[in-house]
Amino acid sequence: MKFASTRLIAKDVKLLVGFYEIVTGTEAEWLAPVFAEIVTSSAALAIGAEETVALFKQGSSVPSSNRTAIIEFQVENVDAEYERLKDKVEWVHEPKMMPWGNKAMQFRDPEGTAVSFYTPATDAAKKRFAGR
């Protein structure tokens, strides 16, 4: 099995896609006017407009209501990313060490989903992510 993507449903798909283009530095691939993907080397972040929910089951997904998932990106230097984004996002926390060995920072996207950037910092964390 291959993990392919995480999909967010957006009230304002253009705003949300633009936000993720800024934070990832990657241009979105628009597959339809209501659907785009930010494709990375490991998976895609798919973003669909609210009206796409009806293609599956009406009401099965609600934009701007996530308080459980955290979208995570491994970055080369979390401190440099903080400097790049510090005035562009709503912060949950600035870079700090996590008990599992990553240095991480967290912010929210325009619809409230938590986004984390992290860098493996300890030898154990670096070893855990080697080859991924």
N, C-alpha and C positions, 0 to 999 in steps of 0.2 A: 504494500500500500504506500502511496506517496501523498504526503500532505500537500495540497495544491494551493489553497487560498483561505482567507478569512473575508467575509463579505459584511459590509456595513450598509444599512439602509438609511438614507439621508432625506431630511426634509428639503434641504437645498443641496442638490447633488453637485452643482458647479462650485459652490463655496467649499464643500468638503473635499472635493477632488483637488481644488486649488491649494487648500491647506496642506494636504499630503504631498503634493508636488513640491511645496516649499520645504517641508520638514525632511523629506527623503532626498530632495535634489534630483528627482526622477520625473520625467514627463509621463503623464498618464496616457494609456492607450484607450481611446474612446471607441467602444465596440458598438454602441448605439447612443442616441441622444440622452438616454436615461441610464446608461451603464458604462463605467470605465474601470480600468485596472491599473494599479501601480505594480509593475512586475519587477521583482528583485531576483537575485540569483538563487534564492531558496524557495520562494513562494510568491504569491500575488496577494495584494490587498485589493479586493473588489469593492466597488462602491456603486450601489444602485439607488435610483430615485424611489421615493415612497410608492409610486404607482406600480413598480415592479412586483411588489408583494402580492398583488392580485393574481399574478402568473402562477404563484404557488398555492396560497390559500389566504384569502382576505383576513387581515388581522393577525396573521401568524408572526409578523415582525413589526415592531413599532419604533420609528426613528426617535432619537434623542432620549432614549430610556435605559441605556446600558449603564449598569453600576456593578457588573461582575467581571466582565472581560477586560483585559489589559492588552493592547496591541504593543508587541515588543520588537525592537530593532536592535541587533547587535551592531555596535559602531566601533570604529578603530580607536577613537579618543572621545570619551564622554565629556570631558572638560572643554574640548574645542567645540563640540556640538552645543554645549550650554552657552558658550560665548556667542555662537552664531544665532541661536534662537532666543536668548534671554529676554529680548524686548518684543518677541513676536508671538508668544504663546501664553496661555493661562497656566501658571505653575501649580503643581501638587507638591513637589519638592525638588530642590536643587540637587546637584550631584552629591551622593554620599555612599559609603560602603554598606553593602548588604551582608548579612550573616553567611550567605552561601558563596561569597567571594567575588561578586560583581560590584563594580562601581556603577551606580544607576541614578538616573533622574527621571522625573515623571511630570507630565503635563496633560492638559485636556484638549481634545479637538473641538471645533466649533459647536458640535452637537453633544458634547459632554463625555465622550469615550476617553478613558485614560490611555495614554501613550507613554511607553517607557523606552528610553535609550539606555543601553548598558554596555560596559566594556569588562570582559573578564580581567580581574585585577590580581588575584592571588595565584600562586603556582597551581593549586588544585583546580581553580576555575579555568585557567588557561589550558590545563591538561584535559578537562572535561569537554571543552569546545574544540580541541585540536581535531582537524579532519572533518568537522561538520560543515 
